[in-house]
Amino acid sequence: MDQNSKGQVYKRTLVCEFSGKYKSKKMAEVALKETQQNTKTKKLNCPWHINLSFPDQATQIGVTTFINQHNHILVPKTQEFATKYRLFTDEALNEISLMTKHGNLTLTVQKNLLKA
């Protein structure tokens, strides 16, 4: 997101949640078999992206680049399964309900209890 001197956004890029490449945070020396950790990533280097611009003299937002191609299967129920849309388990919801209705606990206290 780029902003002009007035603080108005004039350029924005939107990318697929699967864009980019996974970058290991391990140092080369530490990558020994004994210390190797297998991780999962959703970074698939997906090329889908769109660049939008709204210059000062423009009257509408313009599309400067649009690559409408994914290198993975699109999931129609993203909101149901995507990481950022995950929900509390029923057990956690029951605990929150009990703490709220019967415990007279503030949200901060409930959050600290749930973390523990």
N, C-alpha and C positions, 0 to 999 in steps of 0.2 A: 504494500500500500504506500503510495507516494502522496505527499501533501504539498500544496503550494504555500507561499508566505502567509496567506490568510488562514491556513490550517484546513483548507478544503481538500478533500481527496480528489485527485485528478487522474489517478491510474490505479487499477486493481487487477490482480491476477487470481483466478480461481483454478484450483487443481483437483484432480481425483484424490480420494483418500489413500489410494494405492500408489500414488506417484512417488518418485524418489527411489534412492537405493539405500539399503541398510548399511550403516557405517558402524563398524565395530569400535568400541571404546577401549579395547585391549591394546596394549603395546606389543610390538612384534616379539620381544623376548618372553613375554608372559604367555604367548600362545602355545605353550607346551601341552602335550596330550593330557598330563595329569591335572592341569588347571583349566583345560578347555571347558567352556559351558555352552551347551546347545541351547539356542534361543529360537523363538519363532518370531517372524516379522510379517507385517502385511505390506511392506514396501516391495512393489513389483515393477518399479520403473514404468508405470503406466503413463503413456504420452498425452492423455486427455488433459487439455487446459484451454482456458479462454482468457484473453487479455482485453480489458475494458479501459477506455480512456474518456475523460471529460475535460478537455482543455478550457482555459478561461474564456475564450471567445466562442466556444461551442454552445449550442442550445439543447443538445441531447447527447446521451452517452453513446460512444461509438465502440464497435468491436474491431480491434486491430489484428488479433490472431484468434483463430478457433480451430483447434485440432480435436475433432469429434471421433476419436478412435480410442478404444480401450484394449488392453492386451490381457483381459481377464473376463470371466463371465460376470454379467451384471446381476446383482441380487435384487429382485423387486421388493423384498421386504427389509430393506436396509434399516429402516427405523426400528424394526423389531429385533434385529440381530447385531447391529453395529455396536462396537465397544462403547461409544459415547451415549448410547441409548439403553444401556444395561440397567436393570432394576434391582431393588433390594430383594433378597429372598423372603419367602413368607415368614420364616422364623425371625428374621431381622425386623420385618414390619410389625410382627406381634410384639416384639420387645419395645419398639418405638411407641406403639399404641399403649402398652402398659405404662411405660414411663411418662407418657403425656397425660393419660387419663387419671392414673392413680398415684403417680410419683410427684406430681407438681414440680417437675424438673425443667430447668431452662433448656433451650436448644443447645447451648454450649456444653452444659453438663451432660446432656444426652449424647452429644457427639463424642465427648471424651470417654464416656462409658462404652459406646459402641466400638471405638478404636481399640480399647483395651480388650 
